[in-house]
Amino acid sequence: MKKEREVLLSLNNVKTYFPVKKGVMKKTVGYVKAVDDISIDVYKGETLGLVGESGCGKTTLGKSILQLVPATDGEMNYNFDGDVKDLRTLDRKSLDAARKRMQIVFQDPHSSLNPSFTIYQSLSDPLKKFGVEKKEDRRKIIGDLLEAVNMRAEYMDRYPHEFSGGQRQRIGIARALSVNPELIVCDEAVSALDVSIQAQVLNLLKKLKEERDLTYIFITHDLSVVEYISDRIAVMYLGRIVELAEADELYKNKLHPYTQALLSAIFVAEPDRKTNRIILEGDVPSPMNPPSGCSFHPRCSYCMDVCKVERPALKKYEIDGTDHYVACHMVEQKKEGKYNGEI
């Protein structure tokens, strides 16, 4: 019997569209569909990896969850200690309280810290906002946070330019931890760092997750990194999730043609693990005018007639006792024994 996991965040049919305006009157002539009808549950204590090509909507989804970018439609139900509320319907005071539970680590450690503020000043503001009035208390908390991310407490009186990229990213993590959140969105948190520093930051994130019972949404385009840190992985293409499974299961059984192409691009040093590189033809379609049917069909070598007219739903399949979700007509027909082509 499968163990029931507690759902911390449930997204139902979430859409985030950006209007495109033209002319003197700024008339809306269309919409960029950055996030297009996504439904997914995030379980308490897990690391959910979110991968895909640049421009697929990963970062927009993360910012929409945090209400930094307003979603156009859908529900974002958050579990506040048993009291489930839609984040999109919260008033300003309630949203402030919700943001204490949800934080973000930004991609660029250079621009995410104010260069005119000391580290103490940057980390002190959220503490003041959430009720830590005394300066001595704030200095104590910030010193403990810096030590938690393997930095010295006295660094709080220095400026961002005095630190390396890896150190600045650790400071960004410390700032996210300052209000004791439950959920942290890591938006390409290691992509701007050297490989050796990436490993240190990833290990730090894993350590903090265990110590503080954190939940991560880990956004990245680095498939090696997401395999290392994630419990489950969701693959996005043109604003939609096309495959979702446990990390080990996804890398072992790649069902969607897009996932197969993505994972074939991973550099593998061991000769016995190398895979044939799958080259996708054509460019990613415009999110302003996505193709009909399956949005991946213009680049898919397994495209069938149904793919051009009918959008595939994200369906659950059980493989070796593990739930595996995929949105693909070819996979559906194969499971039903109707697909006669080669895979």
N, C-alpha and C positions, 0 to 999 in steps of 0.2 A: 504493500500500500504506500502510495506517494505521500510524503510529508507535506502538509499544508504550510505555505509560506505567507507571511503577513504582507499585504499590499500597502506600500507607503504612498505611492502615487499612481493614479490610474488615468490615462489619457484616452478619451473617447472621441473619435472623429475630429481631431484637432486640425484646423486649417489656419495658415497665416499667409495672407495675400497682401501684396503691395500694389497700390494703384499706379498705373502709368498714365501721366497726363501730358497733353500736347495742346499747342495753340495758345493764343493770347488769353483765352478764357479758361485755360488749364482744364480742358474737358478730359474726363477719364476715358481712355480708349482701350483699356485692357488691364489685366492684372498679372503680376509676376507671382506664380503659385510656388512660393518657397517651401511651404509645408502644406501638403495636399492630402488631407484625410488620413491622419495617423491615429491608430488605436494600439496602445501597449500598456502593460502594467510594469511598474518598477517595484521590486520587492525589497523590504527592509533588510539592510545588511549586505546587499549584493553590489557588485560592480557591473553595470550594464555598459558594454562597449557599443559605440555608435560610429559606424564606418561608412565610407563612400567617397566618391570623387569630390574635388573642390566644387562648390556651388550646388551640392545636392540638397542642402537645407539643414545640415547637422547643427550648425551654430545657431541658426534662426530658431530651431526647435528648442535648443537649450535656453536661449534668451526668452522665448515665449513662456516656458515653464516658470522662469523666474519673474515673469511679468515685466521684463525690460523691453520687450517688443510685444505689443498687444496682439493676441491671436484674433483671427477674424471670426472663427466659429469653433464649436466643439466644447467639451468639458475637460477640466483638469482637476480631478478630485484628489485632494490631499488628506491623508489620515492624521488628524490632530489628536493623537492619543485616544483613538476610538471615535472621535467626532469628525466625520468626513464632510469636507466643504469644497466647493468648486472655487479654485483660486481666482477665476475670472469674475466672480460675483462679489468678492470681498471689498469692503470699503477701505479707505486709506489707512485707518488705524489698525484694522485687522490684517491688512496686507503687510504693514510694518512688522507686526508680530509674526506673520508667516515667513518673512524674509530673515528673521532671526534663525529659523529652522533650515533655510535654504541659502546657500552661498555659491560663489563662482570663483574659479581660478582662471584668469584670462591667459590667452595664448602668448602675448608679448610681455615678458617681464620688464622690458625697458619703458613701455608706455603706460603700464598699469599702475605705476607709482608716480606720484607728483614729485618732480625733481626739486621743487622748492621746499618740500616738507622733509623733516627728518623721519626716520622709520617710526619713532615714537609718535610723531604727529599723525602719520598715516594710519597707524593702528589704534590710536587713541580715539579717533572720531566715532567709530562704531561702538566702542565701549561706553563713551559718553551718551550716545543716543539711546543705548539700552540700559542706562541706569547706574553706571559705575561713576560716581561723582568725584570721589577723592583722587587726586593726582597720584598719591603714593600707591593706592590700590591699582590704578591703571598701570603704573610702572612695574609693579609686581607681576601683574597678569601678562603684560607684554614681554617681560624678561623670561617668564616661564614658557610662553609661546615660542620665543626664539630658541630657547634651549630644546624645546620639543621637536623643532625642525633642524636640530644639530647646528645651531649657531650660538654665539656668545651673547649673554644678556646685555652687555655694555654696547653692543652694536646698535642699540635703539637710538643712540644720539648721533648716528652718522647719516649721511645723505645717500640716496640711491646710486649716484655716480661712483661711489666708493666701493661698490660691490660688483662681482662678476655676474654674468647672466644666470648661472645656476643659483647663486646666493639670492639674487633678486626674486627668482621664482620661489625659493624657500620662504622668502618674506611674504610673497603673495599667498602662499599656502597658510602661513601663520595668520595673516589678516583674515582669510576665510574661516579659520578655526576660532577666531577671537570671540565670537558670540555663541560658541558651542552648538553648531548646526547639526542636523541629522543628515541632510542631503547636500552634497557638493557636486556641482557641474564643473568638470575639468575640461575646459575648451582648448584642445590642442596644447595641453599644459606642458608638454616636453618637446614639441616640434621645433622650437627655436633654440634648443640646447644642443651642445656637442653630445656625441653618442655616449661617452663615458659619464657625462653629467646626467644624461637621460636615465641611465641605470640607477644612479644614486637617488634621483628624485622619485622614480618609480618605486624603488624599495622603501623610500620614506613614506610614500602614499599608502603602500600596503601595510606598513607598520602602524601608521596612524589610524587606518581603517579598523584594524584589530583592537587597538588600544581604546579607541573612542566610539566603537560601534557605529561607524559611518556607512552611508550609502553613497555610491558614486555613479554618476552618469559620465562616462569617459568618452569624450568626442575626439576622434583622431582619424587621419588617413594613413597612418603607419600601421600596417597589418601585423608586423612582428610585435609591436608594442601592445596592441590590443589583445593579441593571443596571450601575452605574458600576464596581463593584469586583470582581464575580464572573467566574470563567471558566465555571463551570457553575452551574445553579440547580435546586434541588429544591423542589417545591411540596408543602407538607403540609396535610392536612385531617383533623381528628379522629384524630390519632395515626398516620396513614399517609401515605406519599408517593404522590401521585396523578400527578405529572408530573416528569420530569427530562430536562434537555437542556443543551447549550451555551447560554450567555447570549444570544448573538445569535440563535441558532436559536429559542429559547423565545419571545423577543419578536416574532420574525417569523412563527412558526407556532405559535399557541396552540391546542393540540388539546383539552385537557380543559375542559369548561364552567366549572369552578371557576376555572381559570387565566384564562380569557377574562374572567370577571367581575372578578377581582382586578386585572388589568392595565387594564381599562376605567376603573378608578377613579383612575388616575394623572393628576394635573393636568399638562396639556401646554400651554405658552404658544403654540407655533406652530400656527396654524389648520389647516395642511395635515396635521398629525400627529394631530389630535383624533379620538377614537373615540367611538362611541355608548356611553353609560353603561349597563351591565347591572346592574339592581337584583335582588338575590337576595331571594326571599320567605322568610319564616319565620326562625327562630333556629337557631343552631348546635345540633345535638342534644347530649345529655349524653354525655360519654365513659364514664359509668357504665352507660349503656344505649343503645349505638349502634344505629342502624337495621340491619335485616337487609339482606343484599345489599350494594350500593354505599352507603356511608355518606352520600354526597352526594345520593342520589336524591330525598329529600323536598323539596329546594330546586332541583332541576334541571329546566329547561324542556324538556329532551330525553329525560326519563325514559321508559324502555320497561319492559315486563313483566319482562324478564330482570334489569333493574337492581334490582328489588325483592327478588329471591330469591337471586341469585348474585353473590358478591363478585368484581369484576374483578381479574385479576392485572396486575401492572406488566409490560407487554410492550414489547419493543424494536421500533421501526420505523426504517427508514432513509429520511431525507428529504434530498434534495440531497447525498447522500454523508455525512450526519451522523447519528449514532445519537440517537434521540429515544425516550424511554420514557414511556409513559402507561398509566394504569389506567382504562379506560373502554370499556364495551360498545359505545357508539355509534361510537367511533373504530374499534374492531375491525371492526364490521360495515360501516362505510364503506369501509375498506381492502379488505374482501372483496367489495365491491359489493352488499351485502345491505341497506344502509340506504337507505330511500326518503324519509326526512323532510328537513326544511330545517335548515341549520346557519348 
